[in-house]
Amino acid sequence: MVVTYSTNPGYPPYHWAVSETAFDGASIELLELVRPAGVTFKALVYPWKRVLALAADGQIDMLLSLRKTPEREEFLNFVPHRAFANPIAVFVREDRRFRFSNWNSLQGRQGGYSAGDTFGGGFDEFLRLNLTMEGAPSMENNFRKLLLGRIDYFVTGYYTGMTYVQSHPEAGVISALQPMISDQAIHFAFSKKSAHQGLIAEINRKLEALDRKGVPDALLKKHLERFAGTPPVIRLP
């Protein structure tokens, strides 16, 4: 049985594209650990917004490590147990740091986010109603804009942002503010049009068992440390 899967091609240490047909990262290791017998996983690498559209159409069976939202639940059935923790942080340049106590602290400033990202905990709705934020194609684009002073802050996953900061010397002037924007988990999910949704129960059981042993957190730490040393190559489609 061949199950196609995809994910965001530039979201380390969780996952990133290494070629036009392959991903690497913590999500990929976790996927192999929960693989049901007789199943072969086939990676499909596309830009993130297109990945979501293809999953909605049933052209991709499974998505890895993404946040639950009402919009996504319209076309995806999420595996109930989490894949990973994924706290969301506000990143700023140290010389343009500002006092941050809650979401209201972001009002009146120019922010950035990566196209296709969602943040959970009510922040997406707050963003649309109260903040001035512009999307960019990737995390790399947003960090470059932050370094150039084109935006005042960038909202993204804490662990993902730290991989960039640790692997780019020029980004040493960037840091994450406290508190976190949100701290909701990310999950594996199947397209509602996939013929393989029957795998959800088994994958869920395996995720629960691995989480009890601390395996997902260990995988995140392992791949974050990879970026602190010699960063793997990320190839964006």
Buried (B, 14 or more C-beta within 10 A) or exposed (E): EEBBBBBBBBBBBBBBBBEEEEBBBBBBBBBEBBBBEEBEBEBBBBBBBBBBBBBBEEBBBBBBBBBBBEEBEEBBEBBBBBBBBBBBBBBBBEEEEEEBEEBEBBEEBBBBBBBBBBBBBEBBEBBEEEBEBEEBBBBBBBBBBBBEEEBBBBBBBBBBBBBBBBBBEEBEBBBBBEEBBBBBBBBBBBBBBBEBBEBBEBBBEBBEEBBEEEBBEEBBBEBBEBBEEEBBEBBBE
